Amino acid sequence: MESIESWKTVSITKQLGTPIFRVDNAVRTNPHTGDNGTFVVLDTPQWVNIIPVTGRGTVVLIRQYRHGTDSITLEIPGGMVEHGEDPCLAAMRECVEETGFSSPVNAEYLGKVHPNPAFMNNECLMYVWFGCTLTAAPQFDTHEQIEWEEVPLNALHSLAADGSITHSLVLTALYYFALKYPHLAALPAQGANDGHHD
């Protein structure tokens, strides 16, 4: 069986630019056959998401309409990293903008994933932010409409299991959180997923 090797990049040609990604054609050479192939690659900025945890043992989740699925989804705050921006600062900025929650301590890095390495070249970095409280009014982008809610930490398992949360990157962040803090992400008690606003 032949060993897996990286393909040599011959050229990358921009095909289309959009506000959130660029479509490229990448010509690459198969290291075993020498044949060239052309592959579509989405050149996309880094993404971040963040789990805001309050001192009451709750997590701040958001609901918003998503155009891709034409549906309202339950998520954690997140977004794109601006050019030259520190990802941790970007995650905290997104949290404040979307929920108004912040903390006097910096967010903690949980891990990163490649959202879809088959045709995307970016990373999504995940953070948890402990000690969050409501400190400001949310600052939405022009086309954003977001509502936040608090749920107990031990409700996260049931929200994932019952299909309330379907965003794959949110589920991945919650998985990383459960790996690092299993005592905080314990299995839910009966009725633990009743959220509330302050």
C-alpha positions, 0 to 999 in steps of 0.5 A, spaced: 500 500 500 502 506 498 503 511 503 499 518 503 503 524 501 501 531 500 500 533 493 504 539 489 501 545 488 502 548 481 497 554 481 492 557 485 487 561 480 481 566 483 475 564 480 470 568 484 470 573 490 465 574 495 464 578 502 465 571 506 470 567 502 474 566 495 473 561 490 479 558 487 481 553 482 487 549 485 491 545 480 495 540 484 500 534 482 498 527 484 505 525 487 504 517 485 502 518 478 504 525 476 497 527 473 495 534 475 488 535 477 484 541 478 480 542 485 475 547 488 478 551 494 474 556 498 479 561 501 476 563 508 478 567 514 479 564 520 472 563 524 471 563 532 466 561 537 465 562 544 462 559 550 460 564 555 459 561 562 456 565 568 458 565 575 451 562 576 453 556 572 449 557 566 451 558 559 449 564 554 446 561 548 443 565 542 438 564 537 438 567 530 436 566 523 440 562 518 440 564 511 443 557 509 438 553 512 432 558 512 431 556 519 432 559 526 438 556 530 440 555 537 448 557 537 453 560 541 456 566 539 461 566 534 464 569 527 469 571 523 476 573 525 478 580 522 485 581 518 490 581 523 486 580 529 487 576 535 483 570 535 481 570 542 480 578 542 475 576 536 471 571 540 470 576 546 468 581 541 463 577 538 460 575 544 460 582 547 457 584 540 451 578 540 449 578 547 452 584 551 456 579 556 463 579 558 468 578 563 474 581 566 478 575 565 480 573 558 477 567 554 480 560 555 482 556 548 479 550 547 482 547 541 481 548 533 478 544 527 478 545 520 470 546 518 471 542 512 478 540 509 475 537 503 474 544 500 475 549 505 482 552 507 480 555 514 480 553 521 475 554 527 478 556 534 474 555 540 474 558 546 470 558 553 469 565 557 468 564 565 465 569 569 461 572 564 455 577 566 451 582 562 455 588 562 452 592 555 447 592 550 448 587 544 451 591 538 448 587 532 450 588 524 446 591 519 442 584 518 443 581 524 437 579 529 439 575 535 436 573 542 440 570 547 438 566 553 441 562 559 441 555 560 444 551 565 451 548 564 448 541 565 443 542 560 448 542 554 448 534 553 440 534 552 440 540 547 445 536 543 442 530 544 434 532 542 436 536 536 435 543 539 443 544 537 444 542 530 450 547 528 456 542 527 461 547 529 457 549 536 457 542 537 464 541 536 465 547 541 461 543 546 465 537 545 471 540 546 468 543 553 466 537 555 473 534 554 476 539 558 471 540 563 467 534 564 465 536 571 462 542 569 458 539 563 455 533 567 449 529 564 443 533 565 438 532 570 430 532 569 428 539 567 435 542 567 434 545 560 429 551 562 432 557 560 431 564 562 433 571 561 435 576 567 
